[in-house]
Amino acid sequence: MLNVYARSDNGKKIIILDTNLNTLRCRQRNRYIDGEKVKSMRFASYKETMKNIKKYDTKVYGPYKFNTICKL
């Protein structure tokens, strides 16, 4: 399992996800029922996360377990 740091849509929150590479791969290639692509995650590095906490008072949530399997 990996710890991944992802930003929220507005960039004011960072979420720690406990996940694996296959789950992330499925998430990035996923499509909605109407055929529209799912927006990709915006990742942040550990160093960038710590800098944003100190400098901009960014909220950090998690770690959350993120485990999905796509339909084939």
N, CA, C and O atoms as a Tinker XYZ file with bonds, in Angstrom:
   288  protein
     1  N      0.823000   -1.182000    0.000000    73     2
     2  CA     0.000000    0.000000    0.000000    64     1     3
     3  C      0.875000    1.256000    0.000000    63     2     4     5
     4  O      1.921000    1.309000    0.647000    81     3
     5  N      0.423000    2.243000   -0.730000    73     3     6
     6  CA     1.126000    3.514000   -0.858000    64     5     7
     7  C      0.337000    4.621000   -0.168000    63     6     8     9
     8  O     -0.891000    4.568000   -0.098000    81     7
     9  N      1.037000    5.604000    0.332000    73     7    10
    10  CA     0.393000    6.829000    0.782000    64     9    11
    11  C      0.523000    7.850000   -0.327000    63    10    12    13
    12  O      1.631000    8.206000   -0.730000    81    11
    13  N     -0.620000    8.325000   -0.824000    73    11    14
    14  CA    -0.654000    9.269000   -1.926000    64    13    15
    15  C     -1.313000   10.544000   -1.429000    63    14    16    17
    16  O     -2.322000   10.492000   -0.726000    81    15
    17  N     -0.751000   11.683000   -1.790000    73    15    18
    18  CA    -1.286000   12.984000   -1.411000    64    17    19
    19  C     -1.987000   13.575000   -2.630000    63    18    20    21
    20  O     -1.360000   13.800000   -3.665000    81    19
    21  N     -3.299000   13.827000   -2.503000    73    19    22
    22  CA    -4.086000   14.375000   -3.601000    64    21    23
    23  C     -4.743000   15.676000   -3.164000    63    22    24    25
    24  O     -5.187000   15.802000   -2.023000    81    23
    25  N     -4.803000   16.642000   -4.074000    73    23    26
    26  CA    -5.426000   17.928000   -3.780000    64    25    27
    27  C     -6.915000   17.868000   -4.095000    63    26    28    29
    28  O     -7.352000   17.099000   -4.950000    81    27
    29  N     -7.683000   18.690000   -3.392000    73    27    30
    30  CA    -9.106000   18.810000   -3.691000    64    29    31
    31  C     -9.277000   19.639000   -4.966000    63    30    32    33
    32  O     -8.302000   20.141000   -5.525000    81    31
    33  N    -10.522000   19.776000   -5.417000    73    31    34
    34  CA   -10.776000   20.510000   -6.657000    64    33    35
    35  C    -10.344000   21.964000   -6.573000    63    34    36    37
    36  O     -9.825000   22.513000   -7.545000    81    35
    37  N    -10.553000   22.597000   -5.420000    73    35    38
    38  CA   -10.164000   23.998000   -5.300000    64    37    39
    39  C     -8.732000   24.166000   -4.793000    63    38    40    41
    40  O     -8.238000   25.292000   -4.745000    81    39
    41  N     -8.058000   23.090000   -4.417000    73    39    42
    42  CA    -6.660000   23.136000   -4.014000    64    41    43
    43  C     -6.423000   23.571000   -2.586000    63    42    44    45
    44  O     -5.271000   23.733000   -2.183000    81    43
    45  N     -7.484000   23.768000   -1.797000    73    43    46
    46  CA    -7.320000   24.242000   -0.428000    64    45    47
    47  C     -7.195000   23.109000    0.581000    63    46    48    49
    48  O     -6.855000   23.347000    1.740000    81    47
    49  N     -7.464000   21.887000    0.156000    73    47    50
    50  CA    -7.368000   20.731000    1.044000    64    49    51
    51  C     -6.488000   19.676000    0.398000    63    50    52    53
    52  O     -6.439000   19.555000   -0.826000    81    51
    53  N     -5.797000   18.916000    1.231000    73    51    54
    54  CA    -5.006000   17.793000    0.739000    64    53    55
    55  C     -5.513000   16.544000    1.456000    63    54    56    57
    56  O     -5.712000   16.551000    2.671000    81    55
    57  N     -5.717000   15.488000    0.699000    73    55    58
    58  CA    -6.253000   14.243000    1.227000    64    57    59
    59  C     -5.189000   13.168000    1.090000    63    58    60    61
    60  O     -4.605000   12.992000    0.021000    81    59
    61  N     -4.941000   12.448000    2.185000    73    59    62
    62  CA    -3.985000   11.345000    2.165000    64    61    63
    63  C     -4.766000   10.072000    1.868000    63    62    64    65
    64  O     -5.701000    9.726000    2.591000    81    63
    65  N     -4.381000    9.379000    0.805000    73    63    66
    66  CA    -5.048000    8.143000    0.402000    64    65    67
    67  C     -4.091000    6.973000    0.570000    63    66    68    69
    68  O     -2.936000    7.034000    0.149000    81    67
    69  N     -4.583000    5.913000    1.187000    73    67    70
    70  CA    -3.834000    4.674000    1.331000    64    69    71
    71  C     -4.321000    3.748000    0.218000    63    70    72    73
    72  O     -5.423000    3.207000    0.312000    81    71
    73  N     -3.532000    3.558000   -0.821000    73    71    74
    74  CA    -3.985000    2.884000   -2.025000    64    73    75
    75  C     -2.873000    2.062000   -2.654000    63    74    76    77
    76  O     -1.773000    1.978000   -2.107000    81    75
    77  N     -3.154000    1.457000   -3.799000    73    75    78
    78  CA    -2.128000    0.732000   -4.548000    64    77    79
    79  C     -2.125000    1.225000   -6.003000    63    78    80    81
    80  O     -3.008000    1.981000   -6.405000    81    79
    81  N     -1.152000    0.803000   -6.768000    73    79    82
    82  CA    -0.984000    1.312000   -8.133000    64    81    83
    83  C     -2.112000    0.885000   -9.073000    63    82    84    85
    84  O     -2.509000    1.651000   -9.951000    81    83
    85  N     -2.632000   -0.338000   -8.895000    73    83    86
    86  CA    -3.714000   -0.801000   -9.762000    64    85    87
    87  C     -4.973000    0.022000   -9.572000    63    86    88    89
    88  O     -5.680000    0.306000  -10.539000    81    87
    89  N     -5.258000    0.404000   -8.353000    73    87    90
    90  CA    -6.421000    1.242000   -8.086000    64    89    91
    91  C     -6.272000    2.600000   -8.749000    63    90    92    93
    92  O     -7.220000    3.102000   -9.353000    81    91
    93  N     -5.101000    3.196000   -8.646000    73    91    94
    94  CA    -4.871000    4.499000   -9.283000    64    93    95
    95  C     -4.962000    4.387000  -10.798000    63    94    96    97
    96  O     -5.504000    5.283000  -11.446000    81    95
    97  N     -4.453000    3.325000  -11.368000    73    95    98
    98  CA    -4.507000    3.125000  -12.813000    64    97    99
    99  C     -5.957000    3.009000  -13.278000    63    98   100   101
   100  O     -6.334000    3.597000  -14.293000    81    99
   101  N     -6.773000    2.251000  -12.536000    73    99   102
   102  CA    -8.193000    2.115000  -12.885000    64   101   103
   103  C     -8.905000    3.452000  -12.776000    63   102   104   105
   104  O     -9.739000    3.782000  -13.618000    81   103
   105  N     -8.587000    4.210000  -11.761000    73   103   106
   106  CA    -9.240000    5.508000  -11.540000    64   105   107
   107  C     -8.898000    6.486000  -12.659000    63   106   108   109
   108  O     -9.776000    7.217000  -13.116000    81   107
   109  N     -7.661000    6.518000  -13.106000    73   107   110
   110  CA    -7.243000    7.464000  -14.135000    64   109   111
   111  C     -7.838000    7.128000  -15.500000    63   110   112   113
   112  O     -8.021000    8.023000  -16.325000    81   111
   113  N     -8.142000    5.864000  -15.751000    73   111   114
   114  CA    -8.670000    5.451000  -17.060000    64   113   115
   115  C    -10.187000    5.284000  -17.056000    63   114   116   117
   116  O    -10.759000    4.892000  -18.073000    81   115
   117  N    -10.840000    5.568000  -15.956000    73   115   118
   118  CA   -12.264000    5.327000  -15.800000    64   117   119
   119  C    -13.102000    6.296000  -16.632000    63   118   120   121
   120  O    -12.658000    7.395000  -16.965000    81   119
   121  N    -14.321000    5.868000  -16.961000    73   119   122
   122  CA   -15.288000    6.703000  -17.671000    64   121   123
   123  C    -16.632000    6.596000  -16.960000    63   122   124   125
   124  O    -16.949000    5.575000  -16.349000    81   123
   125  N    -17.419000    7.674000  -17.052000    73   123   126
   126  CA   -18.768000    7.670000  -16.504000    64   125   127
   127  C    -19.680000    6.845000  -17.403000    63   126   128   129
   128  O    -19.273000    6.431000  -18.489000    81   127
   129  N    -20.910000    6.604000  -16.958000    73   127   130
   130  CA   -21.861000    5.804000  -17.727000    64   129   131
   131  C    -22.160000    6.447000  -19.079000    63   130   132   133
   132  O    -22.342000    5.741000  -20.071000    81   131
   133  N    -22.213000    7.777000  -19.129000    73   131   134
   134  CA   -22.504000    8.465000  -20.385000    64   133   135
   135  C    -21.290000    8.573000  -21.311000    63   134   136   137
   136  O    -21.381000    9.213000  -22.358000    81   135
   137  N    -20.157000    7.963000  -20.949000    73   135   138
   138  CA   -18.966000    7.942000  -21.791000    64   137   139
   139  C    -17.985000    9.063000  -21.532000    63   138   140   141
   140  O    -16.905000    9.089000  -22.123000    81   139
   141  N    -18.339000    9.985000  -20.662000    73   139   142
   142  CA   -17.459000   11.105000  -20.345000    64   141   143
   143  C    -16.316000   10.647000  -19.439000    63   142   144   145
   144  O    -16.515000    9.820000  -18.549000    81   143
   145  N    -15.113000   11.190000  -19.672000    73   143   146
   146  CA   -13.954000   10.799000  -18.867000    64   145   147
   147  C    -14.052000   11.373000  -17.453000    63   146   148   149
   148  O    -14.581000   12.466000  -17.250000    81   147
   149  N    -13.534000   10.622000  -16.481000    73   147   150
   150  CA   -13.461000   11.081000  -15.100000    64   149   151
   151  C    -12.285000   12.039000  -14.982000    63   150   152   153
   152  O    -11.220000   11.790000  -15.546000    81   151
   153  N    -12.473000   13.145000  -14.245000    73   151   154
   154  CA   -11.382000   14.097000  -14.058000    64   153   155
   155  C    -10.243000   13.403000  -13.323000    63   154   156   157
   156  O    -10.478000   12.684000  -12.351000    81   155
   157  N     -9.026000   13.610000  -13.773000    73   155   158
   158  CA    -7.889000   12.964000  -13.136000    64   157   159
   159  C     -7.571000   13.627000  -11.799000    63   158   160   161
   160  O     -7.908000   14.788000  -11.570000    81   159
   161  N     -6.922000   12.875000  -10.930000    73   159   162
   162  CA    -6.554000   13.393000   -9.614000    64   161   163
   163  C     -5.388000   14.358000   -9.751000    63   162   164   165
   164  O     -4.546000   14.220000  -10.638000    81   163
   165  N     -5.357000   15.323000   -8.868000    73   163   166
   166  CA    -4.238000   16.261000   -8.822000    64   165   167
   167  C     -3.382000   15.868000   -7.633000    63   166   168   169
   168  O     -3.792000   16.025000   -6.483000    81   167
   169  N     -2.208000   15.363000   -7.907000    73   167   170
   170  CA    -1.342000   14.842000   -6.860000    64   169   171
   171  C     -0.408000   15.922000   -6.326000    63   170   172   173
   172  O     -0.099000   16.893000   -7.016000    81   171
   173  N      0.033000   15.735000   -5.090000    73   171   174
   174  CA     0.988000   16.630000   -4.456000    64   173   175
   175  C      2.073000   15.768000   -3.823000    63   174   176   177
   176  O      1.805000   14.646000   -3.394000    81   175
   177  N      3.277000   16.280000   -3.765000    73   175   178
   178  CA     4.364000   15.547000   -3.123000    64   177   179
   179  C      4.318000   15.779000   -1.615000    63   178   180   181
   180  O      3.644000   16.691000   -1.136000    81   179
   181  N      5.036000   14.951000   -0.885000    73   179   182
   182  CA     5.100000   15.087000    0.571000    64   181   183
   183  C      5.718000   16.434000    0.949000    63   182   184   185
   184  O      5.233000   17.124000    1.846000    81   183
   185  N      6.783000   16.789000    0.259000    73   183   186
   186  CA     7.479000   18.043000    0.545000    64   185   187
   187  C      6.571000   19.248000    0.284000    63   186   188   189
   188  O      6.533000   20.190000    1.075000    81   187
   189  N      5.852000   19.208000   -0.819000    73   187   190
   190  CA     4.923000   20.283000   -1.154000    64   189   191
   191  C      3.785000   20.371000   -0.137000    63   190   192   193
   192  O      3.345000   21.465000    0.217000    81   191
   193  N      3.313000   19.217000    0.327000    73   191   194
   194  CA     2.255000   19.175000    1.330000    64   193   195
   195  C      2.704000   19.829000    2.622000    63   194   196   197
   196  O      1.970000   20.637000    3.191000    81   195
   197  N      3.893000   19.495000    3.094000    73   195   198
   198  CA     4.403000   20.069000    4.338000    64   197   199
   199  C      4.625000   21.579000    4.206000    63   198   200   201
   200  O      4.394000   22.327000    5.155000    81   199
   201  N      5.074000   22.024000    3.027000    73   199   202
   202  CA     5.281000   23.449000    2.798000    64   201   203
   203  C      3.953000   24.205000    2.825000    63   202   204   205
   204  O      3.862000   25.293000    3.394000    81   203
   205  N      2.922000   23.620000    2.207000    73   203   206
   206  CA     1.611000   24.264000    2.176000    64   205   207
   207  C      0.962000   24.310000    3.557000    63   206   208   209
   208  O      0.237000   25.256000    3.862000    81   207
   209  N      1.210000   23.311000    4.389000    73   207   210
   210  CA     0.665000   23.310000    5.746000    64   209   211
   211  C      1.246000   24.472000    6.536000    63   210   212   213
   212  O      0.519000   25.186000    7.226000    81   211
   213  N      2.550000   24.659000    6.436000    73   211   214
   214  CA     3.209000   25.719000    7.193000    64   213   215
   215  C      2.917000   27.104000    6.632000    63   214   216   217
   216  O      2.628000   28.034000    7.386000    81   215
   217  N      2.990000   27.244000    5.312000    73   215   218
   218  CA     2.920000   28.559000    4.701000    64   217   219
   219  C      1.482000   29.059000    4.517000    63   218   220   221
   220  O      1.189000   30.223000    4.788000    81   219
   221  N      0.588000   28.177000    4.056000    73   219   222
   222  CA    -0.761000   28.600000    3.688000    64   221   223
   223  C     -1.843000   28.051000    4.613000    63   222   224   225
   224  O     -3.026000   28.293000    4.375000    81   223
   225  N     -1.471000   27.324000    5.656000    73   223   226
   226  CA    -2.421000   26.736000    6.599000    64   225   227
   227  C     -3.430000   25.825000    5.881000    63   226   228   229
   228  O     -4.635000   25.904000    6.121000    81   227
   229  N     -2.917000   24.967000    5.006000    73   227   230
   230  CA    -3.739000   24.030000    4.245000    64   229   231
   231  C     -4.218000   22.911000    5.154000    63   230   232   233
   232  O     -3.460000   22.415000    5.987000    81   231
   233  N     -5.484000   22.508000    4.996000    73   231   234
   234  CA    -6.049000   21.412000    5.779000    64   233   235
   235  C     -5.646000   20.085000    5.142000    63   234   236   237
   236  O     -5.668000   19.939000    3.919000    81   235
   237  N     -5.275000   19.117000    5.987000    73   235   238
   238  CA    -4.914000   17.781000    5.518000    64   237   239
   239  C     -5.861000   16.785000    6.162000    63   238   240   241
   240  O     -6.019000   16.776000    7.383000    81   239
   241  N     -6.493000   15.946000    5.352000    73   239   242
   242  CA    -7.443000   14.959000    5.833000    64   241   243
   243  C     -6.929000   13.563000    5.519000    63   242   244   245
   244  O     -6.299000   13.346000    4.484000    81   243
   245  N     -7.195000   12.630000    6.400000    73   243   246
   246  CA    -6.861000   11.247000    6.111000    64   245   247
   247  C     -5.926000   10.655000    7.113000    63   246   248   249
   248  O     -5.693000   11.278000    8.149000    81   247
   249  N     -5.390000    9.530000    6.885000    73   247   250
   250  CA    -5.406000    8.726000    5.658000    64   249   251
   251  C     -6.713000    7.953000    5.496000    63   250   252   253
   252  O     -7.247000    7.401000    6.458000    81   251
   253  N     -7.213000    7.925000    4.275000    73   251   254
   254  CA    -8.402000    7.168000    3.912000    64   253   255
   255  C     -7.985000    6.007000    3.037000    63   254   256   257
   256  O     -7.058000    6.124000    2.236000    81   255
   257  N     -8.667000    4.889000    3.188000    73   255   258
   258  CA    -8.416000    3.729000    2.347000    64   257   259
   259  C     -9.123000    3.945000    1.010000    63   258   260   261
   260  O    -10.332000    4.175000    0.984000    81   259
   261  N     -8.395000    3.874000   -0.081000    73   259   262
   262  CA    -8.947000    4.084000   -1.423000    64   261   263
   263  C     -8.652000    2.829000   -2.227000    63   262   264   265
   264  O     -7.521000    2.607000   -2.658000    81   263
   265  N     -9.675000    2.012000   -2.424000    73   263   266
   266  CA    -9.503000    0.747000   -3.128000    64   265   267
   267  C    -10.703000    0.537000   -4.034000    63   266   268   269
   268  O    -11.798000    0.252000   -3.551000    81   267
   269  N    -10.517000    0.673000   -5.330000    73   267   270
   270  CA   -11.592000    0.489000   -6.284000    64   269   271
   271  C    -11.161000   -0.493000   -7.347000    63   270   272   273
   272  O     -9.970000   -0.668000   -7.606000    81   271
   273  N    -12.128000   -1.126000   -7.954000    73   271   274
   274  CA   -11.863000   -2.028000   -9.073000    64   273   275
   275  C    -12.817000   -1.621000  -10.191000    63   274   276   277
   276  O    -14.024000   -1.516000   -9.975000    81   275
   277  N    -12.281000   -1.395000  -11.373000    73   275   278
   278  CA   -13.127000   -0.952000  -12.474000    64   277   279
   279  C    -13.861000   -2.144000  -13.086000    63   278   280   281
   280  O    -13.452000   -3.296000  -12.943000    81   279
   281  N    -14.968000   -1.824000  -13.777000    73   279   282
   282  CA   -15.703000   -2.851000  -14.496000    64   281   283
   283  C    -15.047000   -3.045000  -15.866000    63   282   284   285
   284  O    -14.719000   -2.075000  -16.548000    81   283
   285  N    -14.864000   -4.274000  -16.248000    73   283   286
   286  CA   -14.269000   -4.547000  -17.563000    64   285   287
   287  C    -15.315000   -5.031000  -18.527000    63   286   288
   288  O    -15.004000   -5.312000  -19.685000    81   287
